[in-house]
């Protein structure tokens, strides 16, 4: 795994240290527990303690091994206090059964300075950070993982939402260093796909001939000062990356956060009176007679056209409408509780001029990068303001769109064409009188346009793929809000129905080649993030996870796809403090070196910093942002769900930066997953809970796999028939059996991949989980069902409670214990069992 492993520092956190190597915000205590001694911060958000240690090999691979107690509910953010190099985190309890043991984080990092730090911060009330020990190793080279290669292996990879941290993460200051470390770590963990933005919030971040490009990057210098370096003339870094990936045997998928294009923003004209008077508009007209005059989210700030003047503001990144934003975009209603409209696409996806700009943009991407075999296509981030759809049912009531609907469907909308309130009246008629026809028509039109974009790609290279990232984590709160009873499972529309209302019906694409869908699932602790708010309600902690595992309709739609994929989003938790943007000092020693984006010197930069309460930290340049992950083996839960539920042929994971704290888990999964062919498998037997078994014949071999949905071990006995032939484990290459039955002990969330002769078939299997766990689940189900009956007897009606009750009873009857555990931890079940005030009863 490593070419060497040399211990260079060890810290026993139960022993007090001097101020030159330790500081803390708030008091800490040393806890003597049955599982060992550890240091614990107070259970108040942002309480932290920090250790300082030295390394010699700056820029060389190191490993930080952090032992912490998994003994109660915790939410701990980890980082170096300034950059993203060591950023990770831990959540324990709630949906993740406590082990009652010490667990480990093993974080790979490339130190950017000799004087290093590790910070441990409490995020949530009552969820204190705690650490028993820290060990720092020099590890030499990160050795690549050997994978059993086919011509068409399944894809496992890394995905970024945010492209501004290349100079602040992975120990890199330059793009070249970042690329080296990405390639090294991807090969080390057996991952073969990188999904990374080539167009972000304001258009392309490569040198486009059809749209204005710009790009910026956060850079952390050797003295820990933080900068934003930017340019409106980006270099062709994708070509550099693609050439490198071809040599390394890696694949690349460009991500498009398709919110704005300059060719459309130059035509920005939200003049409501002009539109009411009958003027043509590219803008979306809304359900309440408003025009969508901006995305109404955080992204408006980050156009480099804003940067020259933005530092003149008292609060540069404020979204208040007191600044002349690029192209005149409005921020008037951004994040206002009583705003007349929510985030949504500025431009109408059906307008011919809008479609023309998008088609030309797609064609340019295909023509510029399609000659690289490592370029596999693009993935479009489907957020509320993404311009490939309407975003919600509240958008799309302009004259052009409704006129086209009338022409193509024969349904006349009885609203006067000059009525100044015609947009809201159309909404009332269409969503009440003929809602189904209106939604179906919009979905077909969006389907046709997306197929046109696929065909634009195919005209350049036939195998280029268009993937749509169904990204509910930012989408649902933007459209509906979050954290209240109306946002829970069975209270709000299922995710598939929400997407249909926005114009995207996944079912319409069944059988369409080279159009894929990646369903985003929650991987960074977003459901737990509200715990840092005083008095957080139970309703704030379930929405994403419940829909990931219990949204039956959406899961069924995803299972029906030709090549279903999953994107596990490592949501991050931001403690900004007082965040500042300010001009460089005249004699700044880091200039001009830090004024560089993607290895191109731009000369354009400014300082950034976050200011927090003083706690003895040794530098005045700080930033505290981290995702948070459950302990082993629960980190793999979403991977197991993707395979067991969807037979996913592609899985990516990521967010703001590369997760380097779960190398062992990813390597073990990659050995089995990447060895499988990228085709759909047939399900064996009638049940996939708690274990799914699937098989196919491909290129003259029978392949089959077993995946455990749960954290506990399961013994699986497979029945084989046909001509006896050896069975080989694809991860190890070793023969495992040649008898009529095959017994395999699966660990928590474990995937096993095997192959044999096509003459041998699998007739069935049995799965045996530990009886004590099953008994515990059945007993808990009895208690929950009784509480539900008592709750309903009292005349109260909680959305979905009857459905949850029926599903719990059915899961017990059928022995679907993975489903049962998640039903018992769902919002409706915990609402009737737990306490909304104290959040007791979670663990």
VEXLUM-626776 format. One record per residue (C-alpha): residue in one letter; x, y, z. Coordinates in steps of 0.02 Angstrom, whole numbers, padded with zeros to 5 digits, always signed. Layout:
REM residues N
AXYZ/...
This chain:
REM residues 843
X+00000+00000+00000/X+00144+00118+00044/X+00326+00102-00008/X+00372+00137+00174/X+00289+00188+00337/X+00399+00282+00459/X+00328+00354+00621/X+00387+00533+00643/X+00269+00598+00779/X+00151+00528+00910/X+00034+00627+01020/X-00054+00552+01170/X-00203+00668+01186/X-00235+00619+01366/X-00071+00703+01415/X-00064+00893+01434/X+00055+00989+01321/X+00138+01159+01322/X+00067+01312+01234/X+00195+01301+01094/X+00117+01137+01034/X-00063+01145+01095/X-00205+01272+01105/X-00391+01264+01136/X-00550+01365+01118/X-00652+01322+01273/X-00604+01200+01408/X-00561+01019+01373/X-00562+00868+01488/X-00475+00701+01490/X-00601+00560+01496/X-00554+00392+01571/X-00671+00268+01489/X-00683+00079+01470/X-00620+00093+01291/X-00471+00203+01338/X-00425+00380+01383/X-00459+00527+01270/X-00468+00716+01267/X-00639+00790+01241/X-00691+00968+01196/X-00844+01049+01268/X-01009+01006+01184/X-01033+01182+01115/X-01016+01221+00929/X-00842+01280+00875/X-00757+01227+01037/X-00593+01153+00980/X-00418+01097+01024/X-00267+01102+00910/X-00101+01009+00907/X+00059+01064+00822/X+00188+00946+00749/X+00338+00954+00632/X+00379+00863+00471/X+00532+00867+00360/X+00468+00804+00193/X+00364+00951+00130/X+00264+00897-00023/X+00293+00712+00012/X+00152+00589+00056/X+00114+00573+00242/X-00018+00483+00343/X-00108+00550+00496/X-00186+00412+00601/X-00314+00487+00721/X-00395+00374+00853/X-00560+00433+00924/X-00700+00357+01032/X-00858+00293+00950/X-00950+00290+01115/X-01088+00421+01097/X-01159+00542+00972/X-01020+00655+00907/X-00993+00780+00767/X-00810+00827+00747/X-00729+00929+00610/X-00544+00898+00576/X-00422+01007+00481/X-00260+01105+00488/X-00352+01267+00525/X-00303+01358+00364/X-00306+01250+00206/X-00409+01100+00151/X-00258+00983+00154/X-00309+00887+00312/X-00495+00926+00310/X-00609+00783+00356/X-00730+00747+00497/X-00825+00619+00599/X-01008+00591+00641/X-01059+00451+00758/X-01225+00388+00825/X-01401+00426+00759/X-01415+00321+00600/X-01247+00237+00631/X-01251+00109+00774/X-01114+00144+00900/X-00973+00017+00908/X-00919+00061+01084/X-00738+00053+01023/X-00597+00166+00970/X-00605+00202+00784/X-00474+00274+00666/X-00463+00408+00535/X-00316+00375+00419/X-00290+00536+00323/X-00165+00543+00179/X-00090+00717+00157/X+00049+00809+00070/X+00110+00942+00193/X+00136+01114+00117/X+00242+01173+00265/X+00355+01097+00397/X+00260+01173+00543/X+00095+01076+00539/X-00065+01077+00641/X-00217+00968+00671/X-00376+01047+00737/X-00525+00955+00813/X-00687+01055+00823/X-00856+01018+00899/X-00991+01057+00770/X-01153+01012+00858/X-01230+01044+01026/X-01206+00890+01135/X-01088+00811+01007/X-00913+00846+01074/X-00752+00822+00977/X-00639+00692+01057/X-00471+00613+01013/X-00366+00481+01100/X-00205+00490+00999/X-00123+00552+00840/X+00016+00468+00742/X+00104+00547+00593/X+00196+00439+00467/X+00304+00468+00315/X+00238+00341+00191/X+00344+00359+00035/X+00253+00322-00127/X+00067+00285-00131/X+00069+00122-00226/X-00064+00096-00361/X-00199-00033-00333/X-00199-00180-00454/X-00371-00201-00533/X-00435-00348-00636/X-00459-00256-00801/X-00591-00285-00932/X-00620-00176-01084/X-00776-00108-00999/X-00755-00108-00811/X-00878-00018-00699/X-00830+00160-00658/X-00777+00218-00486/X-00720+00394-00464/X-00698+00564-00387/X-00815+00710-00416/X-00795+00895-00377/X-00935+01021-00364/X-00816+01162-00323/X-00666+01200-00433/X-00594+01347-00337/X-00486+01252-00212/X-00346+01178-00317/X-00217+01292-00234/X-00284+01260-00059/X-00306+01071-00058/X-00211+00909-00082/X-00052+00997-00023/X-00043+01088-00190/X-00012+01270-00230/X-00006+01246-00419/X-00117+01151-00539/X+00028+01037-00586/X+00051+00985-00406/X-00136+00960-00385/X-00146+00854-00541/X+00001+00746-00485/X-00083+00713-00319/X-00254+00678-00395/X-00178+00551-00516/X-00075+00470-00379/X-00221+00453-00259/X-00345+00395-00390/X-00229+00254-00444/X-00185+00215-00264/X-00369+00186-00222/X-00420+00101-00385/X-00527+00245-00448/X-00530+00274-00635/X-00645+00424-00664/X-00629+00608-00621/X-00783+00720-00639/X-00728+00900-00624/X-00803+01067-00681/X-00755+01138-00850/X-00897+01264-00835/X-00945+01333-00666/X-01063+01466-00601/X-01032+01594-00739/X-00983+01490-00890/X-00829+01400-00956/X-00668+01395-00857/X-00569+01346-01011/X-00526+01461-01160/X-00693+01460-01252/X-00720+01537-01423/X-00909+01548-01401/X-00931+01605-01220/X-00837+01720-01104/X-00725+01618-00990/X-00658+01655-00819/X-00588+01559-00672/X-00523+01588-00498/X-00435+01483-00370/X-00399+01495-00185/X-00212+01483-00153/X-00131+01454+00016/X+00049+01512+00021/X+00194+01443+00124/X+00165+01575+00260/X-00019+01520+00270/X-00087+01678+00191/X-00241+01644+00084/X-00274+01722-00085/X-00397+01719-00228/X-00304+01717-00394/X-00412+01750-00546/X-00413+01778-00732/X-00538+01811-00870/X-00423+01723-00992/X-00412+01544-00929/X-00280+01425-00998/X-00322+01261-01083/X-00292+01157-00928/X-00419+01022-00981/X-00307+00976-01128/X-00159+00959-01009/X-00262+00850-00893/X-00331+00742-01034/X-00159+00711-01107/X-00098+00656-00935/X-00249+00545-00907/X-00220+00457-01073/X-00046+00411-01014/X-00110+00356-00843/X-00260+00255-00902/X-00386+00369-00816/X-00548+00444-00881/X-00617+00620-00868/X-00794+00687-00869/X-00819+00875-00877/X-00948+00945-00757/X-01058+01089-00814/X-01140+01196-00680/X-01247+01272-00815/X-01319+01427-00729/X-01262+01566-00846/X-01183+01588-01017/X-01115+01758-01070/X-01204+01749-01240/X-01368+01746-01144/X-01319+01862-01003/X-01279+01996-01131/X-01463+01987-01178/X-01517+01997-00996/X-01671+02109-00991/X-01796+02075-00851/X-01900+02230-00892/X-02071+02171-00831/X-02170+02311-00914/X-02090+02274-01082/X-02134+02090-01064/X-02312+02129-01008/X-02330+02238-01164/X-02292+02085-01271/X-02105+02098-01295/X-02013+01935-01323/X-01907+01877-01177/X-01775+01745-01147/X-01817+01751-00961/X-01930+01632-00869/X-02097+01706-00820/X-02160+01647-00652/X-02321+01589-00573/X-02350+01756-00485/X-02320+01879-00628/X-02136+01904-00586/X-01989+01881-00703/X-01840+01776-00650/X-01709+01913-00638/X-01568+01811-00561/X-01525+01639-00496/X-01559+01706-00319/X-01422+01604-00239/X-01243+01625-00181/X-01166+01606-00353/X-01194+01785-00415/X-01038+01849-00326/X-00914+01736-00413/X-00904+01814-00585/X-00730+01888-00607/X-00812+02039-00691/X-00866+02085-00514/X-00692+02069-00438/X-00611+02236-00486/X-00744+02336-00392/X-00805+02214-00263/X-00664+02249-00139/X-00725+02428-00127/X-00880+02370-00035/X-00884+02366+00156/X-00937+02183+00143/X-00871+02120-00025/X-00968+01957-00033/X-01133+02022+00032/X-01277+01981-00086/X-01369+02141-00046/X-01433+02228-00205/X-01322+02380-00177/X-01192+02332-00306/X-01188+02335-00495/X-01171+02147-00522/X-01107+02082-00689/X-01234+02106-00829/X-01352+02192-00706/X-01408+02028-00626/X-01525+02055-00480/X-01495+01986-00305/X-01645+02075-00230/X-01736+01919-00172/X-01587+01808-00128/X-01616+01710+00034/X-01765+01815+00085/X-01894+01714+00181/X-02036+01818+00111/X-01964+01834-00065/X-02090+01827-00208/X-01990+01690-00291/X-01854+01565-00251/X-01695+01512-00344/X-01729+01458-00522/X-01661+01465-00700/X-01648+01641-00771/X-01676+01584-00950/X-01816+01486-01031/X-01748+01316-01086/X-01872+01305-01231/X-01835+01474-01309/X-01743+01450-01476/X-01607+01577-01433/X-01572+01493-01267/X-01563+01322-01348/X-01450+01389-01485/X-01323+01456-01360/X-01322+01292-01262/X-01304+01186-01420/X-01157+01290-01481/X-01075+01276-01312/X-01095+01086-01312/X-01029+01074-01489/X-00874+01174-01443/X-00838+01059-01295/X-00855+00904-01404/X-00746+00975-01542/X-00613+01041-01423/X-00595+00885-01315/X-00676+00742-01410/X-00511+00691-01490/X-00445+00637-01319/X-00490+00456-01283/X-00488+00498-01097/X-00631+00622-01120/X-00795+00531-01090/X-00919+00674-01101/X-01002+00794-00981/X-01113+00788-00827/X-01236+00931-00801/X-01271+00980-00622/X-01461+00988-00605/X-01487+01126-00478/X-01641+01238-00465/X-01561+01375-00576/X-01488+01255-00706/X-01543+01314-00879/X-01582+01141-00951/X-01753+01138-00865/X-01883+01248-00782/X-01822+01215-00605/X-01999+01199-00535/X-02181+01208-00581/X-02177+01394-00538/X-02080+01435-00696/X-02123+01437-00882/X-02279+01545-00906/X-02213+01664-01039/X-02303+01698-01204/X-02187+01592-01310/X-02195+01435-01203/X-02382+01436-01171/X-02414+01477-01356/X-02309+01326-01407/X-02404+01216-01284/X-02570+01272-01357/X-02510+01241-01535/X-02440+01067-01502/X-02574+01000-01384/X-02731+01084-01448/X-02771+01142-01271/X-02821+01325-01269/X-02777+01422-01112/X-02924+01541-01081/X-02823+01695-01033/X-02822+01859-01128/X-02653+01880-01218/X-02634+02062-01161/X-02688+02035-00980/X-02548+02102-00870/X-02584+01959-00748/X-02589+01827-00885/X-02438+01734-00817/X-02516+01697-00647/X-02685+01659-00728/X-02601+01535-00845/X-02519+01452-00694/X-02687+01437-00606/X-02771+01361-00758/X-02631+01245-00814/X-02591+01175-00642/X-02773+01148-00594/X-02870+01113-00753/X-02742+01012-00853/X-02594+00986-00738/X-02549+00815-00806/X-02548+00871-00988/X-02445+01026-00944/X-02313+00929-00847/X-02304+00789-00976/X-02282+00913-01119/X-02144+01008-01029/X-02053+00845-00991/X-02063+00788-01172/X-01995+00955-01233/X-01850+00950-01111/X-01818+00768-01158/X-01811+00815-01342/X-01688+00956-01308/X-01574+00847-01201/X-01576+00716-01340/X-01525+00854-01462/X-01377+00896-01352/X-01330+00711-01347/X-01342+00707-01537/X-01232+00862-01547/X-01100+00764-01453/X-01128+00609-01558/X-01100+00708-01720/X-00922+00736-01660/X-00890+00570-01571/X-01023+00436-01558/X-00980+00372-01385/X-00977+00538-01291/X-01094+00532-01142/X-01214+00661-01071/X-01247+00630-00887/X-01373+00723-00782/X-01326+00739-00599/X-01489+00732-00500/X-01423+00836-00357/X-01558+00848-00224/X-01448+00919-00084/X-01449+01098-00153/X-01605+01076-00261/X-01739+01028-00135/X-01700+01166-00007/X-01692+01294-00148/X-01863+01247-00213/X-01957+01193-00057/X-01850+01240+00093/X-01789+01119+00225/X-01801+01073+00407/X-01988+01074+00436/X-02125+00942+00442/X-02181+00981+00264/X-02010+00932+00195/X-02010+00755+00260/X-02037+00588+00175/X-02220+00572+00121/X-02255+00755+00160/X-02168+00828+00007/X-02176+00753-00168/X-02051+00615-00198/X-01890+00666-00284/X-01944+00594-00452/X-02106+00694-00448/X-02014+00854-00402/X-01901+00829-00553/X-02052+00798-00665/X-02130+00961-00608/X-01966+01046-00654/X-01973+00969-00828/X-01867+00811-00811/X-01951+00641-00819/X-01815+00511-00803/X-01928+00374-00871/X-01937+00460-01041/X-01752+00422-01068/X-01762+00233-01047/X-01672+00157-01195/X-01587+00319-01245/X-01404+00281-01278/X-01270+00392-01200/X-01390+00486-01086/X-01362+00433-00907/X-01424+00487-00737/X-01324+00496-00576/X-01434+00508-00422/X-01351+00610-00285/X-01354+00534-00111/X-01299+00610+00054/X-01121+00570+00104/X-01049+00714+00205/X-01164+00729+00354/X-01284+00862+00286/X-01432+00790+00382/X-01332+00814+00541/X-01271+00990+00502/X-01415+01082+00591/X-01355+01014+00758/X-01248+01172+00776/X-01407+01275+00791/X-01478+01303+00966/X-01646+01219+00989/X-01634+01119+00827/X-01794+01023+00792/X-01808+00840+00750/X-01875+00890+00578/X-01704+00960+00530/X-01611+00794+00534/X-01695+00669+00418/X-01744+00737+00249/X-01599+00682+00140/X-01565+00513+00216/X-01748+00461+00222/X-01768+00500+00038/X-01605+00413-00008/X-01662+00248+00066/X-01852+00254+00077/X-01914+00350-00077/X-01990+00199-00164/X-02045+00284-00325/X-01879+00370-00359/X-01781+00212-00321/X-01891+00113-00440/X-01865+00240-00579/X-01676+00234-00555/X-01676+00043-00558/X-01758+00049-00729/X-01616+00149-00809/X-01498+00075-00937/X-01340+00127-00844/X-01390+00195-00672/X-01260+00293-00577/X-01242+00369-00404/X-01149+00524-00346/X-01114+00522-00159/X-01098+00704-00110/X-00975+00744+00028/X-01070+00896+00092/X-00960+01012+00193/X-00992+01114+00349/X-00937+01294+00347/X-00885+01394+00500/X-00841+01557+00411/X-00814+01667+00563/X-00798+01845+00497/X-00749+01811+00317/X-00648+01947+00232/X-00591+01990+00056/X-00462+02130+00047/X-00324+02199-00063/X-00146+02132-00063/X-00012+02228+00029/X+00101+02326-00087/X+00257+02230-00033/X+00174+02060-00014/X+00318+01933-00021/X+00207+01799-00100/X+00176+01902-00257/X+00175+01871-00400/X+00192+01684-00370/X+00019+01659-00294/X-00068+01756-00434/X-00081+01600-00539/X-00230+01497-00600/X-00207+01325-00677/X-00019+01358-00697/X-00046+01522-00790/X+00021+01681-00710/X-00119+01809-00714/X-00056+01945-00598/X-00232+01962-00527/X-00260+01917-00345/X-00322+01978-00177/X-00315+01916+00002/X-00449+01821+00096/X-00460+01768+00277/X-00582+01714+00411/X-00572+01787+00585/X-00627+01688+00737/X-00620+01708+00924/X-00437+01703+00979/X-00388+01537+01055/X-00199+01534+01047/X-00186+01475+00866/X-00014+01522+00804/X-00062+01606+00638/X-00188+01740+00594/X-00240+01657+00430/X-00381+01533+00459/X-00524+01440+00377/X-00632+01302+00451/X-00727+01198+00323/X-00743+01008+00324/X-00859+00866+00276/X-00900+00734+00406/X-00909+00545+00386/X-00970+00400+00491/X-00844+00276+00562/X-00800+00111+00483/X-00886+00018+00410/X-01028+00145+00385/X-00927+00251+00263/X-00970+00117+00134/X-01157+00118+00166/X-01200+00226+00016/X-01087+00124-00098/X-01176-00035-00043/X-01345+00049-00066/X-01298+00103-00243/X-01253-00074-00294/X-01389-00167-00200/X-01532-00049-00243/X-01489+00005-00421/X-01353-00113-00485/X-01258+00050-00513/X-01129+00040-00651/X-01047+00205-00603/X-01014+00279-00430/X-00926+00443-00396/X-00898+00532-00231/X-00835+00704-00182/X-00875+00887-00160/X-00756+01029-00118/X-00594+00930-00115/X-00527+00753-00121/X-00574+00638+00022/X-00411+00554+00072/X-00466+00485+00242/X-00542+00319+00183/X-00410+00241+00074/X-00428+00065+00144/X-00617+00064+00125/X-00612+00130-00054/X-00473+00010-00105/X-00568-00141-00038/X-00726-00088-00127/X-00634-00045-00288/X-00552-00217-00300/X-00723-00299-00312/X-00823-00163-00400/X-00701-00115-00536/X-00680-00298-00583/X-00863-00307-00637/X-00913-00272-00818/X-01012-00113-00850/X-01174-00201-00895/X-01336-00232-00801/X-01347-00394-00701/X-01501-00502-00669/X-01561-00518-00490/X-01554-00691-00414/X-01704-00741-00306/X-01848-00635-00243/X-01759-00530-00113/X-01613-00408-00111/X-01625-00375+00076/X-01511-00386+00171/X-01405-00460+00032/X-01423-00438-00156/X-01354-00570-00275/X-01347-00534-00461/X-01271-00620-00612/X-01240-00603-00799/X-01145-00688-00938/X-01022-00571-01022/X-00883-00607-01148/X-00891-00794-01119/X-00889-00791-00927/X-01023-00794-00793/X-01003-00651-00673/X-01096-00632-00509/X-01086-00526-00356/X-01152-00520-00178/X-01176-00356-00086/X-01221-00336+00097/X-01333-00185+00127/X-01296-00185+00313/X-01159-00150+00439/X-01165-00321+00520/X-01094-00483+00446/X-01206-00598+00345/X-01172-00779+00297/X-01232-00816+00120/X-01254-00991+00048/X-01266-00998-00141/X-01341-01148-00235/X-01254-01187-00400/X-01308-01300-00541/X-01239-01357-00707/X-01069-01422-00753/X-00950-01402-00606/X-00818-01271-00637/X-00700-01170-00527/X-00765-01008-00453/X-00641-00866-00441/X-00642-00714-00329/X-00614-00566-00446/X-00532-00457-00314/X-00399-00583-00264/X-00394-00694-00419/X-00402-00847-00306/X-00513-00999-00329/X-00645-01007-00193/X-00748-01162-00235/X-00799-01292-00361/X-00938-01378-00261/X-01129-01372-00276/X-01143-01245-00138/X-01039-01093-00101/X-01035-01016+00073/X-00973-00837+00085/X-00961-00733+00243/X-00992-00551+00199/X-00928-00414+00312/X-01022-00252+00342/X-01070-00170+00176/X-00952-00290+00087/X-00956-00324-00099/X-00890-00490-00167/X-00869-00513-00354/X-00842-00685-00432/X-00837-00773-00599/X-00854-00948-00664/X-00895-01044-00822/X-01059-00993-00909/X-01109-01177-00897/X-01133-01152-00710/X-01284-01055-00647/X-01347-00990-00478/X-01517-01059-00432/X-01541-00969-00268/X-01464-00917-00104/X-01498-00895+00081/X-01436-00756+00193/X-01409-00774+00381/X-01381-00615+00482/X-01337-00627+00668/X-01492-00679+00764/X-01462-00560+00908/X-01469-00411+00789/X-01627-00475+00706/X-01710-00500+00875/X-01662-00324+00926/X-01736-00253+00765/X-01897-00352+00786/X-01914-00294+00966/X-01887-00114+00916/X-02015-00134+00778/X-02143-00194+00905/X-02111-00041+01013/X-02121+00080+00867/X-02281+00003+00800/X-02361+00016+00972/X-02309+00199+00986/X-02383+00232+00814/X-02549+00155+00867/X-02550+00261+01024/X-02507+00417+00924/X-02647+00386+00799/X-02772+00341+00934/X-02747+00515+01004/X-02819+00588+00844/X-02655+00652+00775/X-02609+00630+00593/X-02425+00635+00545/X-02388+00631+00358/X-02334+00458+00303/X-02357+00376+00472/X-02480+00247+00409/X-02365+00205+00264/X-02216+00188+00380/X-02317+00076+00495/X-02369-00037+00351/X-02193-00045+00283/X-02121-00089+00454/X-02246-00232+00473/X-02210-00293+00296/X-02021-00282+00322/X-02033-00389+00479/X-02143-00516+00389/X-02027-00531+00239/X-01864-00523+00335/X-01808-00361+00250/X-01700-00306+00394/X-01597-00175+00303/X-01758-00086+00255/X-01826-00112+00430/X-01679-00026+00515/X-01698+00126+00404/X-01887+00132+00429/X-01860+00127+00617/X-01738+00274+00602/X-01851+00376+00487/X-01926+00542+00536/X-02105+00478+00560/X-02045+00336+00672/X-01929+00444+00777/X-02060+00581+00790/X-02178+00466+00883/X-02040+00384+00986/X-01911+00519+01022/X-01914+00694+01094/X-01908+00841+00975/X-01836+00954+01109/X-01691+00849+01170/X-01663+00735+01020/X-01653+00592+01145/X-01685+00417+01081/X-01575+00434+00928/X-01433+00319+00973/
